[in-house]
């Protein structure tokens, strides 16, 4: 059983789906949880209440992870509320589910902005905060789901999403090496 009593975590895209599950489980494990959402405040507050009922503290933070400034502000808000940031879960996603040859390319750009740049902004801001707090090691765990398109979807429909998710692990690996192998 995981024991995260006294740890402080920020989870992006935490009002629904996998992010919601992560936030709830982290709260049950004793972590204080900052719950980021983009456009579902009611659902984010439901998650916060579940975390609070488990005995942990929770805050909700509205923000678009494709904005570097907003991500940095969410890290700062988490630290201001809880005193530190110990864990960061990059979960926010946007996925334009149209065939590439038929799609509005703005949707493809949004998929990259949220899935790749949002993850990078969050990992960077969280890592900088953790180093400032004296962390001598920063771990990255990546789960890239849906690497194989579902039976009812063609690769062309989910291809941009899959490419943005597959870029996160190697880019964060390089970023950590640049910090002296942390």
N, C-alpha and C positions, 0 to 999 in steps of 0.2 A: 504494500500500500504506500502510495506517495505521501510524503509529509512536507508541505511547503509553508508551514506556519511561519508567519512573519515575512514571507517573500512578497514582493510587489511585481505585478505583471501587467503589461499592456497587450491586449489582443485586438487586432484590427479585423473588421468584418465580423464582429462578435454578436450581432443581433439575430443571426439566423444560421442554420446549417452547421457545418463543421466548426466554425468560429464560436457559435453559441455553445456547442458541446464542449469545446476546449475551455471556454470561460467558466461554465458551470462546474466542470471537473476540477479545474484549478482552484475554484472557490471551495469546493468540498475537501480539497487537499490542504486547505488552510491559507492559501494565497489571497492577498488583497488584489482585486481585479479592476483594471480600467477597461471599460467596454466601449470600443469604438464602433460607431455605426455611421452610415452615410445618409440613409433616408427612411429608417424605420425606428423612430424614437420610442414608440410604444413597446415594440418587441425588445429593444435594448433595455428598457426599464424593467420588463419582465425578467430578463436575465439577471439584472442587478439585484432584483428582489430575491431570486433563487440563491444567488451568492450570499446575500446578507442573511438569509434564513439558515445558511450553513454555518454562520458564525464569522464570516469574513467581511471585510469592507469592500464596497463597490462604488464606482462612479461611472457615469456614461459620458462619452466624449463624441460629439458630432464632428465629422470631418471627412474630407475627401483625401484619400491617401495619395492621389496623384499630385497633390500640392506639397512640395517640400516644406514650405513654411508652416502649413497646417500640421504636418507630421511632427515637425520639431516642436511646435506648440503643444501637441498632445503629449509628447514625452515630458515636456516641462510641466504640464498640468498634472501628470501622473506623479512626478517627483514632488511637486508642491503639495499634493494631497496626501501622499503616502510616505514621503521622506526619501525615497530612493526608487530606482527601477532595477530589478534583478533579472527579470525574464521578459522576452518580447516574442510574441507570436504573430507572424505576418500571414494573415489569412484572407484579407480583403481581395475580392475578385470582381471582375466584370468580364462577361463573355458575350461577344457578338456572335450569334448563331445563324449566320447567313452564309451561303456559298460565296466564296471569294469573288467569283466572276459576276455575282449579282449584288454584292454587298455595298452599302454606303461605307466608304473608307474611313469616315469619321468614327464609326463603331470599331473598326479594327485598331485605329489609333488609341481609342479609349481603352480597349482591351490591353494594349501594351502599356499605356500610362498607368493603369491601376495594377495590373499583374506583375510587370517587371519594375517600372520606376517606383511604384508605391512600395514594393517590397524593399528595393534598394534604399529609398529614403528612410524607411522605418528601421532597417538594420543598421544603417549608418548612424542615425540619430540615437538609437538605443545603445549601440556600441560606444559611441563617444561619451554618453552619459555613464555607462558602466566603467569605462576606463577612468573617467573623472572620479568615480567613487572608489577607485583603487582595485578594480577587477584585474587579475593577472591572467585570466583565461576567459575567452568568449567562445561558447559553443554554438554551432548552427546545426539544426536538424531540419531537413527538408523532406516533405512528403509531396511527391508529384503524382497526383491522382489522375486517372483517366488517360494514361499514356497511350492506351489503345482505345480508339473511338468506339463508342457503344454500337451495338449491332444495328441500331436504327438510325445512326448518324454517319455521314460520310466524313472522311478526314478533312475535306475542304470546308466543312461547316465549323469544326472545332480546331482547325489547324493553327490559327493565330493564337488562340488561348493556350494550346499545348506548347507552342514555341516560346511564348512569354514565360510560362511556368518552368520550362526546361532551362531557361537562361539564368534563373535565380541561383541555383546551387553553385555553378562555376564562378559566377561573378562575386558571390559572397566569399567563396574560398579565396579568390585573389585579394579581396578586400582584407580578409583576416591575415593573409600572409604579409600584406603591406604593414601590418601592425606588429611585426616581429614574430609571426607564427602563433599569435594568440587565437 
